[in-house]
């Protein structure tokens, strides 16, 4: 059994290193009802750290499924104004946002993908203002996960529900370094290693990245003034936080009009409770012009048609194959974990902070610099031990960045 002490350490890590909660700051938590016991630990610790208010938005997979099964289309396609006002009010107050994501990967299996697409689009449109607070690092935010029964049994199908949950707890605790004596200090060391990697890439200032692997040959231009980030981030007020726990990536943004070739997925994508697997996308001048999926073809089609920007890329992230998530040998069916086992790219909106001065630019200025905009931002995995990446300089010369799924400079050490 995962101990109370371990859960206490995890909760404290999420608050101190994840959102870096400040004295007198409000905290909003999005959490699964199945994780109520752990969430209560987080709430108690938040108040002990001086939070002025802690608000929980509970999520229940079973109720979500029932709504998609029985609610009329006009309800599915409507996002309540009160939810928008709630989130915006906390953001405007400078609150920290902690998301505990533990959705059943098969939650919406069998649900009409068009209904899911309508709900996703309505939510994205309604929450556009709130999303600017997080994607521009105006406030501190973080995503973590805890085991829930259906999710755990998806990963460990041969185990009982209880044993699957315990196995998933063990995996999460190790991956997020809670098994170490001082997880906060361990994350400081880890963030420093990611800082070194991103500084190497920022000094290189590649004009283009070239990806080669089975099913993949993709050339990706990078905008002038692009910035590689990874690990910890900083709010506008200078508060350091970790958006993702775990995180093993350094990431930047592709030029929205400069992506050409074909890329193949290497892990399943859990998109809103539906799985898309073994899929391939072909790009021309930055836009998806052809696609196919062995599983979830219709869901993928809806994803690509949310808006014009959902057919273009907004993120490229490099993750070495030896990351702790990858070495666990597990497929998590949860993007937070699977994207940190593998190099990945994202369809949809780019982070303006990945461009010099981007967080101060309006939409037109960002577009002129090749920064993609969309209601969506969906990461999918393209990395493996077979992935090679070359970086091209402005003069056309190239050098290895990744070889056999890891940093080329490490293979030469």
Steps between C-alpha positions, in 0.01 A plus 500: 500500500618852424559657839345813643851642528562447128175673408592788733837534324331495160245764603774724635704455182201602287450813708864606549656397170192467279307824555739650762208621710560839661375626835167677452443349155182321394515147355262333256519121472340286229482148641332162447240412763669159529809681626319687777723368779820619330336830403409566863868457590589762238233738634621463859862559403401800286330666795798414722721676245287814523251467214220754541244281321493155342225411253445149358339423165407133534500274193313169488565274201171314544297821498693627198418180313131522594481855369642400163261205483178681586526880484354672191735647239429858606629420851806316370589794275460759779763594758343669806580867549529451876796267448670759283445772761626273777828422325554857381438642847766275653745583221439873534567463873838344422405155630711191443335219301567132580357239263484136614437306177410133532234436236403151389656466150192309378249735664323604179550180303192453281380860537434683172828685431306797361341559842840488668636742239213744562563495874876545461457793261241671719726469803805627312313803364351589837830462689712696253561790741593266786737305279698818427581520870657154495656486152663841552617408852306787654419272794656186648343172395590134515369159393550183701327160509391247759374146437132431441357152458400494133819674391717265707331191357551629147875500570499177702211297351605172661486635855212552739375855534670543836832353384491706179455820701792408725718420199416833341570683825843333510575608142386859553687541828826393335453704182424825685789436743279479809689182592806711572575632847457862394283520184516881489881493490491217245286717274740791536776273366276371222396850394867595479566212257213617280634856516835378365328322208286797404796739518696279259210512253448874541867563420474280190207704361415237237301614199349157446467157664485180292336192655564149367354174634284214370199670338644845569691742280408850610673833441403772746604864474539696824401869513771762533523588868365167622578406860549154646345456842471206737471410865408792720342822370441845645186707530494867403554575870811283512356200684670174392268203440490165318210474253531122458593235754652282365691693237799376301468728197653809352261662255460779248267586214507412129437761231130460424563516123831310496423133569525246217502121482344211688504406867382179669376468859687267734253484792121513534343844542226532761293787365217592736425141596540350152813327373671580169773251419749408226435816301695695240480864388634658182582873500545747215601858575408445864151358446376141532399393148455128564449276803414146598454307824458131570291591805299820551498623138175694548618650829823610332300662221295701751819601681651633177185695416449697821625808315763597245779499758426146616648373171835665577766449766549709811770311688802278454646328806815290531512221759785246521397136489672435834252722688358337817155484337638315198711269713194398702402299194135603545254661263295731722225603255539841665673777307662651810703180540528366146625832359782488754605157376538614143576787267169654403334774300170677556222590264347838573593806699862590566631644826577869428774481765700282258570809288707802597246763608214267407304540823465874421385450138143502374362224276591677177859558610536140611369379164756712314773324700361157413341428839193278472167584663213261565232409751680168549842382615541123475836328551576167337804278519744442212818392680662162552846344522495508117461877465778712351483880490732736312524873552552727200673838533421810295788420261350160417748288694364236736608315814351219710265600783358154582636160412314179585253689715740700718709816496782471248742679732437238771572211263840659435587545869 
